[in-house]
């Protein structure tokens, strides 16, 4: 904080196989750009490739909705 948040992410996996989400807040002109990087942890490395397309589509929807609401 206040520029970065890193968390274990369980949707699509379970507590034994979390993925990692890093959210970074970057000054951009008069606003803030939010960058989201979602990747595997060591425990979810085998599962991540099959789930990544769903994660990508979900993040696109969520971030688009947040941007529209801002």
Predicted model as a PDB file, atoms N, CA, C, CB and O in Angstrom, pLDDT in the B-factor column:
MODEL        1                                                                  
ATOM      1  N   UNK A   1       0.832  -1.201   0.000  1.00 61.00           N  
ATOM      2  CA  UNK A   1       0.000   0.000   0.000  1.00 61.00           C  
ATOM      3  C   UNK A   1       0.868   1.254   0.000  1.00 61.00           C  
ATOM      4  CB  UNK A   1      -0.942   0.005   1.215  1.00 61.00           C  
ATOM      5  O   UNK A   1       1.949   1.222   0.588  1.00 61.00           O  
ATOM      6  N   UNK A   2       0.475   2.303  -0.597  1.00 78.00           N  
ATOM      7  CA  UNK A   2      -0.817   2.514  -1.220  1.00 78.00           C  
ATOM      8  C   UNK A   2      -0.811   2.218  -2.716  1.00 78.00           C  
ATOM      9  CB  UNK A   2      -1.263   3.923  -0.987  1.00 78.00           C  
ATOM     10  O   UNK A   2      -1.784   2.518  -3.407  1.00 78.00           O  
ATOM     11  N   UNK A   3       0.258   1.640  -3.218  1.00 91.00           N  
ATOM     12  CA  UNK A   3       0.358   1.460  -4.672  1.00 91.00           C  
ATOM     13  C   UNK A   3       0.096   0.050  -5.168  1.00 91.00           C  
ATOM     14  CB  UNK A   3       1.700   1.869  -5.120  1.00 91.00           C  
ATOM     15  O   UNK A   3      -0.105  -0.160  -6.364  1.00 91.00           O  
ATOM     16  N   UNK A   4       0.096  -0.920  -4.261  1.00 94.00           N  
ATOM     17  CA  UNK A   4       0.021  -2.299  -4.744  1.00 94.00           C  
ATOM     18  C   UNK A   4      -0.692  -3.179  -3.724  1.00 94.00           C  
ATOM     19  CB  UNK A   4       1.432  -2.852  -5.035  1.00 94.00           C  
ATOM     20  O   UNK A   4      -0.556  -3.001  -2.513  1.00 94.00           O  
ATOM     21  N   UNK A   5      -1.452  -4.126  -4.248  1.00 94.00           N  
ATOM     22  CA  UNK A   5      -2.139  -5.112  -3.436  1.00 94.00           C  
ATOM     23  C   UNK A   5      -1.879  -6.474  -4.055  1.00 94.00           C  
ATOM     24  CB  UNK A   5      -3.671  -4.811  -3.335  1.00 94.00           C  
ATOM     25  O   UNK A   5      -2.098  -6.665  -5.251  1.00 94.00           O  
ATOM     26  N   UNK A   6      -1.417  -7.415  -3.258  1.00 94.00           N  
ATOM     27  CA  UNK A   6      -1.181  -8.782  -3.738  1.00 94.00           C  
ATOM     28  C   UNK A   6      -2.014  -9.721  -2.878  1.00 94.00           C  
ATOM     29  CB  UNK A   6       0.351  -9.165  -3.684  1.00 94.00           C  
ATOM     30  O   UNK A   6      -2.008  -9.626  -1.650  1.00 94.00           O  
ATOM     31  N   UNK A   7      -2.727 -10.626  -3.532  1.00 94.00           N  
ATOM     32  CA  UNK A   7      -3.562 -11.534  -2.768  1.00 94.00           C  
ATOM     33  C   UNK A   7      -3.630 -12.907  -3.405  1.00 94.00           C  
ATOM     34  CB  UNK A   7      -4.947 -10.968  -2.622  1.00 94.00           C  
ATOM     35  O   UNK A   7      -3.405 -13.069  -4.604  1.00 94.00           O  
ATOM     36  N   UNK A   8      -3.945 -13.894  -2.579  1.00 96.00           N  
ATOM     37  CA  UNK A   8      -4.248 -15.230  -3.079  1.00 96.00           C  
ATOM     38  C   UNK A   8      -5.690 -15.202  -3.569  1.00 96.00           C  
ATOM     39  CB  UNK A   8      -4.030 -16.337  -1.970  1.00 96.00           C  
ATOM     40  O   UNK A   8      -6.559 -14.588  -2.950  1.00 96.00           O  
ATOM     41  N   UNK A   9      -5.929 -15.872  -4.683  1.00 94.00           N  
ATOM     42  CA  UNK A   9      -7.241 -15.863  -5.322  1.00 94.00           C  
ATOM     43  C   UNK A   9      -7.726 -17.297  -5.436  1.00 94.00           C  
ATOM     44  CB  UNK A   9      -7.189 -15.175  -6.723  1.00 94.00           C  
ATOM     45  O   UNK A   9      -7.021 -18.159  -5.959  1.00 94.00           O  
ATOM     46  N   UNK A  10      -8.939 -17.551  -4.942  1.00 92.00           N  
ATOM     47  CA  UNK A  10      -9.469 -18.910  -4.907  1.00 92.00           C  
ATOM     48  C   UNK A  10     -10.570 -19.219  -5.916  1.00 92.00           C  
ATOM     49  CB  UNK A  10      -9.981 -19.181  -3.566  1.00 92.00           C  
ATOM     50  O   UNK A  10     -10.789 -20.395  -6.207  1.00 92.00           O  
ATOM     51  N   UNK A  11     -11.281 -18.226  -6.471  1.00 89.00           N  
ATOM     52  CA  UNK A  11     -12.316 -18.592  -7.443  1.00 89.00           C  
ATOM     53  C   UNK A  11     -11.729 -19.438  -8.577  1.00 89.00           C  
ATOM     54  CB  UNK A  11     -12.983 -17.324  -8.019  1.00 89.00           C  
ATOM     55  O   UNK A  11     -10.724 -19.072  -9.186  1.00 89.00           O  
ATOM     56  N   UNK A  12     -12.359 -20.546  -8.842  1.00 86.00           N  
ATOM     57  CA  UNK A  12     -11.889 -21.449  -9.886  1.00 86.00           C  
ATOM     58  C   UNK A  12     -10.886 -22.469  -9.392  1.00 86.00           C  
ATOM     59  CB  UNK A  12     -11.282 -20.664 -10.994  1.00 86.00           C  
ATOM     60  O   UNK A  12     -10.499 -23.367 -10.141  1.00 86.00           O  
ATOM     61  N   UNK A  13     -10.454 -22.350  -8.136  1.00 90.00           N  
ATOM     62  CA  UNK A  13      -9.544 -23.328  -7.544  1.00 90.00           C  
ATOM     63  C   UNK A  13     -10.052 -23.643  -6.141  1.00 90.00           C  
ATOM     64  CB  UNK A  13      -8.062 -22.794  -7.511  1.00 90.00           C  
ATOM     65  O   UNK A  13     -11.261 -23.714  -5.922  1.00 90.00           O  
ATOM     66  N   UNK A  14      -9.156 -23.829  -5.207  1.00 93.00           N  
ATOM     67  CA  UNK A  14      -9.530 -24.051  -3.811  1.00 93.00           C  
ATOM     68  C   UNK A  14      -8.395 -23.535  -2.933  1.00 93.00           C  
ATOM     69  CB  UNK A  14      -9.823 -25.569  -3.528  1.00 93.00           C  
ATOM     70  O   UNK A  14      -7.376 -23.065  -3.438  1.00 93.00           O  
ATOM     71  N   UNK A  15      -8.575 -23.624  -1.627  1.00 93.00           N  
ATOM     72  CA  UNK A  15      -7.582 -23.064  -0.696  1.00 93.00           C  
ATOM     73  C   UNK A  15      -6.217 -23.726  -0.818  1.00 93.00           C  
ATOM     74  CB  UNK A  15      -8.075 -23.200   0.726  1.00 93.00           C  
ATOM     75  O   UNK A  15      -5.211 -23.132  -0.430  1.00 93.00           O  
ATOM     76  N   UNK A  16      -6.163 -24.927  -1.342  1.00 95.00           N  
ATOM     77  CA  UNK A  16      -4.876 -25.608  -1.520  1.00 95.00           C  
ATOM     78  C   UNK A  16      -4.182 -25.241  -2.830  1.00 95.00           C  
ATOM     79  CB  UNK A  16      -5.077 -27.104  -1.463  1.00 95.00           C  
ATOM     80  O   UNK A  16      -3.007 -25.555  -3.020  1.00 95.00           O  
ATOM     81  N   UNK A  17      -4.908 -24.575  -3.737  1.00 95.00           N  
ATOM     82  CA  UNK A  17      -4.362 -24.241  -5.059  1.00 95.00           C  
ATOM     83  C   UNK A  17      -4.667 -22.792  -5.443  1.00 95.00           C  
ATOM     84  CB  UNK A  17      -4.927 -25.192  -6.123  1.00 95.00           C  
ATOM     85  O   UNK A  17      -5.230 -22.552  -6.511  1.00 95.00           O  
ATOM     86  N   UNK A  18      -4.309 -21.827  -4.602  1.00 96.00           N  
ATOM     87  CA  UNK A  18      -4.642 -20.437  -4.939  1.00 96.00           C  
ATOM     88  C   UNK A  18      -3.839 -19.944  -6.137  1.00 96.00           C  
ATOM     89  CB  UNK A  18      -4.392 -19.525  -3.737  1.00 96.00           C  
ATOM     90  O   UNK A  18      -2.731 -20.409  -6.405  1.00 96.00           O  
ATOM     91  N   UNK A  19      -4.422 -19.001  -6.838  1.00 96.00           N  
ATOM     92  CA  UNK A  19      -3.676 -18.259  -7.845  1.00 96.00           C  
ATOM     93  C   UNK A  19      -3.282 -16.931  -7.206  1.00 96.00           C  
ATOM     94  CB  UNK A  19      -4.521 -18.047  -9.172  1.00 96.00           C  
ATOM     95  O   UNK A  19      -3.721 -16.626  -6.096  1.00 96.00           O  
ATOM     96  N   UNK A  20      -2.471 -16.148  -7.885  1.00 97.00           N  
ATOM     97  CA  UNK A  20      -2.000 -14.880  -7.328  1.00 97.00           C  
ATOM     98  C   UNK A  20      -2.530 -13.727  -8.168  1.00 97.00           C  
ATOM     99  CB  UNK A  20      -0.451 -14.842  -7.265  1.00 97.00           C  
ATOM    100  O   UNK A  20      -2.451 -13.755  -9.396  1.00 97.00           O  
ATOM    101  N   UNK A  21      -3.066 -12.720  -7.502  1.00 96.00           N  
ATOM    102  CA  UNK A  21      -3.528 -11.511  -8.176  1.00 96.00           C  
ATOM    103  C   UNK A  21      -2.738 -10.337  -7.604  1.00 96.00           C  
ATOM    104  CB  UNK A  21      -5.082 -11.302  -7.994  1.00 96.00           C  
ATOM    105  O   UNK A  21      -2.698 -10.123  -6.392  1.00 96.00           O  
ATOM    106  N   UNK A  22      -2.112  -9.584  -8.504  1.00 96.00           N  
ATOM    107  CA  UNK A  22      -1.397  -8.368  -8.108  1.00 96.00           C  
ATOM    108  C   UNK A  22      -2.107  -7.184  -8.751  1.00 96.00           C  
ATOM    109  CB  UNK A  22       0.122  -8.421  -8.532  1.00 96.00           C  
ATOM    110  O   UNK A  22      -2.256  -7.123  -9.971  1.00 96.00           O  
ATOM    111  N   UNK A  23      -2.538  -6.254  -7.925  1.00 94.00           N  
ATOM    112  CA  UNK A  23      -3.222  -5.059  -8.399  1.00 94.00           C  
ATOM    113  C   UNK A  23      -2.327  -3.868  -8.091  1.00 94.00           C  
ATOM    114  CB  UNK A  23      -4.639  -4.899  -7.737  1.00 94.00           C  
ATOM    115  O   UNK A  23      -1.951  -3.637  -6.941  1.00 94.00           O  
ATOM    116  N   UNK A  24      -1.991  -3.115  -9.135  1.00 95.00           N  
ATOM    117  CA  UNK A  24      -1.106  -1.967  -8.985  1.00 95.00           C  
ATOM    118  C   UNK A  24      -1.854  -0.709  -9.405  1.00 95.00           C  
ATOM    119  CB  UNK A  24       0.191  -2.146  -9.822  1.00 95.00           C  
ATOM    120  O   UNK A  24      -2.576  -0.710 -10.402  1.00 95.00           O  
ATOM    121  N   UNK A  25      -1.678   0.355  -8.645  1.00 93.00           N  
ATOM    122  CA  UNK A  25      -2.304   1.643  -8.919  1.00 93.00           C  
ATOM    123  C   UNK A  25      -1.215   2.601  -9.385  1.00 93.00           C  
ATOM    124  CB  UNK A  25      -3.051   2.200  -7.654  1.00 93.00           C  
ATOM    125  O   UNK A  25      -0.258   2.868  -8.658  1.00 93.00           O  
ATOM    126  N   UNK A  26      -1.366   3.117 -10.606  1.00 93.00           N  
ATOM    127  CA  UNK A  26      -0.345   3.952 -11.232  1.00 93.00           C  
ATOM    128  C   UNK A  26      -0.957   5.299 -11.609  1.00 93.00           C  
ATOM    129  CB  UNK A  26       0.257   3.250 -12.482  1.00 93.00           C  
ATOM    130  O   UNK A  26      -2.005   5.353 -12.252  1.00 93.00           O  
ATOM    131  N   UNK A  27      -0.296   6.386 -11.205  1.00 91.00           N  
ATOM    132  CA  UNK A  27      -0.764   7.718 -11.596  1.00 91.00           C  
ATOM    133  C   UNK A  27      -0.760   7.819 -13.116  1.00 91.00           C  
ATOM    134  CB  UNK A  27       0.124   8.836 -10.966  1.00 91.00           C  
ATOM    135  O   UNK A  27       0.207   7.442 -13.778  1.00 91.00           O  
ATOM    136  N   UNK A  28      -1.863   8.337 -13.654  1.00 93.00           N  
ATOM    137  CA  UNK A  28      -1.995   8.486 -15.104  1.00 93.00           C  
ATOM    138  C   UNK A  28      -2.732   9.789 -15.382  1.00 93.00           C  
ATOM    139  CB  UNK A  28      -2.749   7.265 -15.740  1.00 93.00           C  
ATOM    140  O   UNK A  28      -3.957   9.861 -15.281  1.00 93.00           O  
ATOM    141  N   UNK A  29      -1.970  10.809 -15.731  1.00 93.00           N  
ATOM    142  CA  UNK A  29      -2.590  12.111 -15.964  1.00 93.00           C  
ATOM    143  C   UNK A  29      -3.267  12.597 -14.693  1.00 93.00           C  
ATOM    144  CB  UNK A  29      -3.605  12.036 -17.121  1.00 93.00           C  
ATOM    145  O   UNK A  29      -2.626  12.718 -13.649  1.00 93.00           O  
ATOM    146  N   UNK A  30      -4.557  12.875 -14.782  1.00 93.00           N  
ATOM    147  CA  UNK A  30      -5.316  13.351 -13.621  1.00 93.00           C  
ATOM    148  C   UNK A  30      -6.025  12.213 -12.895  1.00 93.00           C  
ATOM    149  CB  UNK A  30      -6.336  14.394 -14.055  1.00 93.00           C  
ATOM    150  O   UNK A  30      -6.795  12.451 -11.964  1.00 93.00           O  
ATOM    151  N   UNK A  31      -5.770  10.992 -13.313  1.00 89.00           N  
ATOM    152  CA  UNK A  31      -6.452   9.858 -12.705  1.00 89.00           C  
ATOM    153  C   UNK A  31      -5.481   8.780 -12.260  1.00 89.00           C  
ATOM    154  CB  UNK A  31      -7.453   9.275 -13.670  1.00 89.00           C  
ATOM    155  O   UNK A  31      -4.303   9.036 -12.007  1.00 89.00           O  
ATOM    156  N   UNK A  32      -5.998   7.593 -12.173  1.00 87.00           N  
ATOM    157  CA  UNK A  32      -5.215   6.440 -11.747  1.00 87.00           C  
ATOM    158  C   UNK A  32      -5.496   5.277 -12.681  1.00 87.00           C  
ATOM    159  CB  UNK A  32      -5.534   6.057 -10.282  1.00 87.00           C  
ATOM    160  O   UNK A  32      -6.651   4.959 -12.961  1.00 87.00           O  
ATOM    161  N   UNK A  33      -4.446   4.652 -13.155  1.00 89.00           N  
ATOM    162  CA  UNK A  33      -4.581   3.440 -13.962  1.00 89.00           C  
ATOM    163  C   UNK A  33      -4.460   2.254 -13.013  1.00 89.00           C  
ATOM    164  CB  UNK A  33      -3.496   3.374 -15.113  1.00 89.00           C  
ATOM    165  O   UNK A  33      -3.568   2.220 -12.166  1.00 89.00           O  
ATOM    166  N   UNK A  34      -5.346   1.298 -13.154  1.00 88.00           N  
ATOM    167  CA  UNK A  34      -5.321   0.096 -12.337  1.00 88.00           C  
ATOM    168  C   UNK A  34      -4.843  -1.049 -13.216  1.00 88.00           C  
ATOM    169  CB  UNK A  34      -6.727  -0.208 -11.715  1.00 88.00           C  
ATOM    170  O   UNK A  34      -5.448  -1.355 -14.244  1.00 88.00           O  
ATOM    171  N   UNK A  35      -3.754  -1.675 -12.800  1.00 92.00           N  
ATOM    172  CA  UNK A  35      -3.208  -2.818 -13.543  1.00 92.00           C  
ATOM    173  C   UNK A  35      -3.443  -4.082 -12.732  1.00 92.00           C  
ATOM    174  CB  UNK A  35      -1.684  -2.626 -13.845  1.00 92.00           C  
ATOM    175  O   UNK A  35      -3.167  -4.121 -11.533  1.00 92.00           O  
ATOM    176  N   UNK A  36      -3.951  -5.112 -13.388  1.00 93.00           N  
ATOM    177  CA  UNK A  36      -4.213  -6.389 -12.731  1.00 93.00           C  
ATOM    178  C   UNK A  36      -3.404  -7.467 -13.435  1.00 93.00           C  
ATOM    179  CB  UNK A  36      -5.736  -6.734 -12.744  1.00 93.00           C  
ATOM    180  O   UNK A  36      -3.514  -7.655 -14.647  1.00 93.00           O  
ATOM    181  N   UNK A  37      -2.592  -8.171 -12.660  1.00 95.00           N  
ATOM    182  CA  UNK A  37      -1.823  -9.299 -13.182  1.00 95.00           C  
ATOM    183  C   UNK A  37      -2.268 -10.524 -12.397  1.00 95.00           C  
ATOM    184  CB  UNK A  37      -0.258  -9.062 -13.062  1.00 95.00           C  
ATOM    185  O   UNK A  37      -2.168 -10.557 -11.170  1.00 95.00           O  
ATOM    186  N   UNK A  38      -2.752 -11.516 -13.104  1.00 95.00           N  
ATOM    187  CA  UNK A  38      -3.267 -12.730 -12.480  1.00 95.00           C  
ATOM    188  C   UNK A  38      -2.456 -13.909 -13.005  1.00 95.00           C  
ATOM    189  CB  UNK A  38      -4.799 -12.919 -12.769  1.00 95.00           C  
ATOM    190  O   UNK A  38      -2.415 -14.153 -14.211  1.00 95.00           O  
ATOM    191  N   UNK A  39      -1.816 -14.633 -12.101  1.00 96.00           N  
ATOM    192  CA  UNK A  39      -0.974 -15.744 -12.513  1.00 96.00           C  
ATOM    193  C   UNK A  39      -1.010 -16.878 -11.508  1.00 96.00           C  
ATOM    194  CB  UNK A  39       0.446 -15.277 -12.710  1.00 96.00           C  
ATOM    195  O   UNK A  39      -1.678 -16.791 -10.477  1.00 96.00           O  
ATOM    196  N   UNK A  40      -0.294 -17.933 -11.813  1.00 96.00           N  
ATOM    197  CA  UNK A  40      -0.290 -19.086 -10.923  1.00 96.00           C  
ATOM    198  C   UNK A  40       0.658 -18.902  -9.744  1.00 96.00           C  
ATOM    199  CB  UNK A  40       0.088 -20.328 -11.692  1.00 96.00           C  
ATOM    200  O   UNK A  40       1.606 -18.119  -9.802  1.00 96.00           O  
ATOM    201  N   UNK A  41       0.384 -19.627  -8.694  1.00 96.00           N  
ATOM    202  CA  UNK A  41       1.350 -19.815  -7.618  1.00 96.00           C  
ATOM    203  C   UNK A  41       1.984 -21.184  -7.870  1.00 96.00           C  
ATOM    204  CB  UNK A  41       0.670 -19.721  -6.170  1.00 96.00           C  
ATOM    205  O   UNK A  41       1.570 -21.899  -8.783  1.00 96.00           O  
ATOM    206  N   UNK A  42       2.961 -21.543  -7.087  1.00 97.00           N  
ATOM    207  CA  UNK A  42       3.565 -22.869  -7.250  1.00 97.00           C  
ATOM    208  C   UNK A  42       2.507 -23.960  -7.094  1.00 97.00           C  
ATOM    209  CB  UNK A  42       4.705 -23.079  -6.225  1.00 97.00           C  
ATOM    210  O   UNK A  42       2.558 -24.983  -7.777  1.00 97.00           O  
ATOM    211  N   UNK A  43       1.553 -23.739  -6.196  1.00 96.00           N  
ATOM    212  CA  UNK A  43       0.533 -24.754  -5.933  1.00 96.00           C  
ATOM    213  C   UNK A  43      -0.499 -24.874  -7.051  1.00 96.00           C  
ATOM    214  CB  UNK A  43      -0.168 -24.442  -4.640  1.00 96.00           C  
ATOM    215  O   UNK A  43      -1.149 -25.913  -7.174  1.00 96.00           O  
ATOM    216  N   UNK A  44      -0.664 -23.833  -7.869  1.00 95.00           N  
ATOM    217  CA  UNK A  44      -1.680 -23.873  -8.927  1.00 95.00           C  
ATOM    218  C   UNK A  44      -1.085 -23.894 -10.332  1.00 95.00           C  
ATOM    219  CB  UNK A  44      -2.598 -22.685  -8.795  1.00 95.00           C  
ATOM    220  O   UNK A  44      -1.815 -23.738 -11.311  1.00 95.00           O  
ATOM    221  N   UNK A  45       0.211 -24.081 -10.443  1.00 96.00           N  
ATOM    222  CA  UNK A  45       0.873 -24.025 -11.750  1.00 96.00           C  
ATOM    223  C   UNK A  45       0.294 -25.029 -12.744  1.00 96.00           C  
ATOM    224  CB  UNK A  45       2.359 -24.275 -11.586  1.00 96.00           C  
ATOM    225  O   UNK A  45       0.184 -24.719 -13.930  1.00 96.00           O  
ATOM    226  N   UNK A  46      -0.077 -26.220 -12.289  1.00 95.00           N  
ATOM    227  CA  UNK A  46      -0.627 -27.229 -13.198  1.00 95.00           C  
ATOM    228  C   UNK A  46      -2.057 -26.902 -13.621  1.00 95.00           C  
ATOM    229  CB  UNK A  46      -0.588 -28.601 -12.541  1.00 95.00           C  
ATOM    230  O   UNK A  46      -2.467 -27.260 -14.725  1.00 95.00           O  
ATOM    231  N   UNK A  47      -2.818 -26.233 -12.765  1.00 92.00           N  
ATOM    232  CA  UNK A  47      -4.215 -25.921 -13.049  1.00 92.00           C  
ATOM    233  C   UNK A  47      -4.387 -24.641 -13.863  1.00 92.00           C  
ATOM    234  CB  UNK A  47      -4.981 -25.801 -11.759  1.00 92.00           C  
ATOM    235  O   UNK A  47      -5.344 -24.511 -14.626  1.00 92.00           O  
ATOM    236  N   UNK A  48      -3.478 -23.714 -13.705  1.00 93.00           N  
ATOM    237  CA  UNK A  48      -3.666 -22.375 -14.254  1.00 93.00           C  
ATOM    238  C   UNK A  48      -3.863 -22.345 -15.776  1.00 93.00           C  
ATOM    239  CB  UNK A  48      -2.488 -21.526 -13.893  1.00 93.00           C  
ATOM    240  O   UNK A  48      -4.754 -21.635 -16.242  1.00 93.00           O  
ATOM    241  N   UNK A  49      -3.084 -23.074 -16.561  1.00 93.00           N  
ATOM    242  CA  UNK A  49      -3.266 -22.974 -18.019  1.00 93.00           C  
ATOM    243  C   UNK A  49      -4.679 -23.310 -18.496  1.00 93.00           C  
ATOM    244  CB  UNK A  49      -2.292 -23.886 -18.709  1.00 93.00           C  
ATOM    245  O   UNK A  49      -5.150 -22.730 -19.474  1.00 93.00           O  
ATOM    246  N   UNK A  50      -5.352 -24.224 -17.831  1.00 93.00           N  
ATOM    247  CA  UNK A  50      -6.709 -24.570 -18.261  1.00 93.00           C  
ATOM    248  C   UNK A  50      -7.736 -23.549 -17.793  1.00 93.00           C  
ATOM    249  CB  UNK A  50      -7.086 -25.946 -17.743  1.00 93.00           C  
ATOM    250  O   UNK A  50      -8.817 -23.447 -18.373  1.00 93.00           O  
ATOM    251  N   UNK A  51      -7.411 -22.799 -16.761  1.00 91.00           N  
ATOM    252  CA  UNK A  51      -8.352 -21.824 -16.213  1.00 91.00           C  
ATOM    253  C   UNK A  51      -8.074 -20.392 -16.690  1.00 91.00           C  
ATOM    254  CB  UNK A  51      -8.309 -21.872 -14.702  1.00 91.00           C  
ATOM    255  O   UNK A  51      -8.948 -19.532 -16.579  1.00 91.00           O  
ATOM    256  N   UNK A  52      -6.906 -20.133 -17.203  1.00 91.00           N  
ATOM    257  CA  UNK A  52      -6.519 -18.773 -17.595  1.00 91.00           C  
ATOM    258  C   UNK A  52      -7.490 -18.113 -18.575  1.00 91.00           C  
ATOM    259  CB  UNK A  52      -5.148 -18.800 -18.207  1.00 91.00           C  
ATOM    260  O   UNK A  52      -7.807 -16.938 -18.391  1.00 91.00           O  
ATOM    261  N   UNK A  53      -7.978 -18.808 -19.607  1.00 92.00           N  
ATOM    262  CA  UNK A  53      -8.919 -18.131 -20.512  1.00 92.00           C  
ATOM    263  C   UNK A  53     -10.177 -17.636 -19.795  1.00 92.00           C  
ATOM    264  CB  UNK A  53      -9.317 -19.071 -21.639  1.00 92.00           C  
ATOM    265  O   UNK A  53     -10.687 -16.562 -20.113  1.00 92.00           O  
ATOM    266  N   UNK A  54     -10.669 -18.396 -18.852  1.00 92.00           N  
ATOM    267  CA  UNK A  54     -11.859 -17.974 -18.100  1.00 92.00           C  
ATOM    268  C   UNK A  54     -11.531 -16.772 -17.214  1.00 92.00           C  
ATOM    269  CB  UNK A  54     -12.403 -19.142 -17.238  1.00 92.00           C  
ATOM    270  O   UNK A  54     -12.326 -15.838 -17.106  1.00 92.00           O  
ATOM    271  N   UNK A  55     -10.356 -16.801 -16.582  1.00 92.00           N  
ATOM    272  CA  UNK A  55      -9.936 -15.662 -15.770  1.00 92.00           C  
ATOM    273  C   UNK A  55      -9.825 -14.406 -16.629  1.00 92.00           C  
ATOM    274  CB  UNK A  55      -8.593 -15.956 -15.079  1.00 92.00           C  
ATOM    275  O   UNK A  55     -10.308 -13.342 -16.240  1.00 92.00           O  
ATOM    276  N   UNK A  56      -9.195 -14.524 -17.789  1.00 91.00           N  
ATOM    277  CA  UNK A  56      -9.044 -13.358 -18.678  1.00 91.00           C  
ATOM    278  C   UNK A  56     -10.399 -12.765 -19.029  1.00 91.00           C  
ATOM    279  CB  UNK A  56      -8.294 -13.748 -19.966  1.00 91.00           C  
ATOM    280  O   UNK A  56     -10.586 -11.551 -18.953  1.00 91.00           O  
ATOM    281  N   UNK A  57     -11.341 -13.612 -19.412  1.00 91.00           N  
ATOM    282  CA  UNK A  57     -12.673 -13.118 -19.784  1.00 91.00           C  
ATOM    283  C   UNK A  57     -13.361 -12.466 -18.588  1.00 91.00           C  
ATOM    284  CB  UNK A  57     -13.544 -14.267 -20.333  1.00 91.00           C  
ATOM    285  O   UNK A  57     -14.009 -11.429 -18.732  1.00 91.00           O  
ATOM    286  N   UNK A  58     -13.223 -13.062 -17.424  1.00 93.00           N  
ATOM    287  CA  UNK A  58     -13.862 -12.514 -16.227  1.00 93.00           C  
ATOM    288  C   UNK A  58     -13.265 -11.169 -15.843  1.00 93.00           C  
ATOM    289  CB  UNK A  58     -13.732 -13.490 -15.063  1.00 93.00           C  
ATOM    290  O   UNK A  58     -14.001 -10.234 -15.527  1.00 93.00           O  
ATOM    291  N   UNK A  59     -11.939 -11.058 -15.866  1.00 91.00           N  
ATOM    292  CA  UNK A  59     -11.310  -9.775 -15.519  1.00 91.00           C  
ATOM    293  C   UNK A  59     -11.715  -8.699 -16.511  1.00 91.00           C  
ATOM    294  CB  UNK A  59      -9.774  -9.909 -15.483  1.00 91.00           C  
ATOM    295  O   UNK A  59     -11.939  -7.553 -16.120  1.00 91.00           O  
ATOM    296  N   UNK A  60     -11.813  -9.046 -17.791  1.00 91.00           N  
ATOM    297  CA  UNK A  60     -12.248  -8.060 -18.788  1.00 91.00           C  
ATOM    298  C   UNK A  60     -13.624  -7.511 -18.440  1.00 91.00           C  
ATOM    299  CB  UNK A  60     -12.269  -8.685 -20.194  1.00 91.00           C  
ATOM    300  O   UNK A  60     -13.846  -6.302 -18.508  1.00 91.00           O  
ATOM    301  N   UNK A  61     -14.548  -8.391 -18.068  1.00 94.00           N  
ATOM    302  CA  UNK A  61     -15.902  -7.954 -17.714  1.00 94.00           C  
ATOM    303  C   UNK A  61     -15.908  -7.096 -16.449  1.00 94.00           C  
ATOM    304  CB  UNK A  61     -16.812  -9.167 -17.521  1.00 94.00           C  
ATOM    305  O   UNK A  61     -16.541  -6.041 -16.413  1.00 94.00           O  
ATOM    306  N   UNK A  62     -15.212  -7.545 -15.428  1.00 92.00           N  
ATOM    307  CA  UNK A  62     -15.197  -6.826 -14.153  1.00 92.00           C  
ATOM    308  C   UNK A  62     -14.550  -5.457 -14.307  1.00 92.00           C  
ATOM    309  CB  UNK A  62     -14.456  -7.641 -13.087  1.00 92.00           C  
ATOM    310  O   UNK A  62     -15.096  -4.455 -13.844  1.00 92.00           O  
ATOM    311  N   UNK A  63     -13.397  -5.409 -14.953  1.00 89.00           N  
ATOM    312  CA  UNK A  63     -12.690  -4.134 -15.088  1.00 89.00           C  
ATOM    313  C   UNK A  63     -13.455  -3.161 -15.978  1.00 89.00           C  
ATOM    314  CB  UNK A  63     -11.290  -4.363 -15.652  1.00 89.00           C  
ATOM    315  O   UNK A  63     -13.464  -1.958 -15.715  1.00 89.00           O  
ATOM    316  N   UNK A  64     -14.088  -3.662 -17.013  1.00 92.00           N  
ATOM    317  CA  UNK A  64     -14.904  -2.804 -17.889  1.00 92.00           C  
ATOM    318  C   UNK A  64     -16.075  -2.212 -17.092  1.00 92.00           C  
ATOM    319  CB  UNK A  64     -15.435  -3.613 -19.122  1.00 92.00           C  
ATOM    320  O   UNK A  64     -16.391  -1.031 -17.236  1.00 92.00           O  
ATOM    321  N   UNK A  65     -16.709  -3.028 -16.261  1.00 95.00           N  
ATOM    322  CA  UNK A  65     -17.831  -2.531 -15.449  1.00 95.00           C  
ATOM    323  C   UNK A  65     -17.358  -1.489 -14.432  1.00 95.00           C  
ATOM    324  CB  UNK A  65     -18.525  -3.702 -14.719  1.00 95.00           C  
ATOM    325  O   UNK A  65     -18.029  -0.479 -14.220  1.00 95.00           O  
ATOM    326  N   UNK A  66     -16.210  -1.732 -13.806  1.00 88.00           N  
ATOM    327  CA  UNK A  66     -15.673  -0.761 -12.859  1.00 88.00           C  
ATOM    328  C   UNK A  66     -15.313   0.552 -13.536  1.00 88.00           C  
ATOM    329  CB  UNK A  66     -14.456  -1.330 -12.161  1.00 88.00           C  
ATOM    330  O   UNK A  66     -15.557   1.627 -12.988  1.00 88.00           O  
ATOM    331  N   UNK A  67     -14.737   0.465 -14.719  1.00 86.00           N  
ATOM    332  CA  UNK A  67     -14.378   1.682 -15.454  1.00 86.00           C  
ATOM    333  C   UNK A  67     -15.636   2.469 -15.834  1.00 86.00           C  
ATOM    334  CB  UNK A  67     -13.562   1.329 -16.723  1.00 86.00           C  
ATOM    335  O   UNK A  67     -15.641   3.698 -15.769  1.00 86.00           O  
ATOM    336  N   UNK A  68     -16.685   1.773 -16.225  1.00 94.00           N  
ATOM    337  CA  UNK A  68     -17.925   2.453 -16.594  1.00 94.00           C  
ATOM    338  C   UNK A  68     -18.567   3.134 -15.390  1.00 94.00           C  
ATOM    339  CB  UNK A  68     -18.905   1.463 -17.216  1.00 94.00           C  
ATOM    340  O   UNK A  68     -19.185   4.191 -15.521  1.00 94.00           O  
ATOM    341  N   UNK A  69     -18.419   2.531 -14.234  1.00 94.00           N  
ATOM    342  CA  UNK A  69     -19.016   3.093 -13.023  1.00 94.00           C  
ATOM    343  C   UNK A  69     -18.209   4.252 -12.450  1.00 94.00           C  
ATOM    344  CB  UNK A  69     -19.161   2.017 -11.977  1.00 94.00           C  
ATOM    345  O   UNK A  69     -18.730   5.053 -11.674  1.00 94.00           O  
ATOM    346  N   UNK A  70     -16.936   4.339 -12.831  1.00 80.00           N  
ATOM    347  CA  UNK A  70     -16.055   5.371 -12.246  1.00 80.00           C  
ATOM    348  C   UNK A  70     -16.318   6.739 -12.787  1.00 80.00           C  
ATOM    349  CB  UNK A  70     -14.621   5.029 -12.479  1.00 80.00           C  
ATOM    350  O   UNK A  70     -15.658   7.698 -12.388  1.00 80.00           O  
TER     351      UNK A  70                                                      
ENDMDL                                                                          
END                                                                             
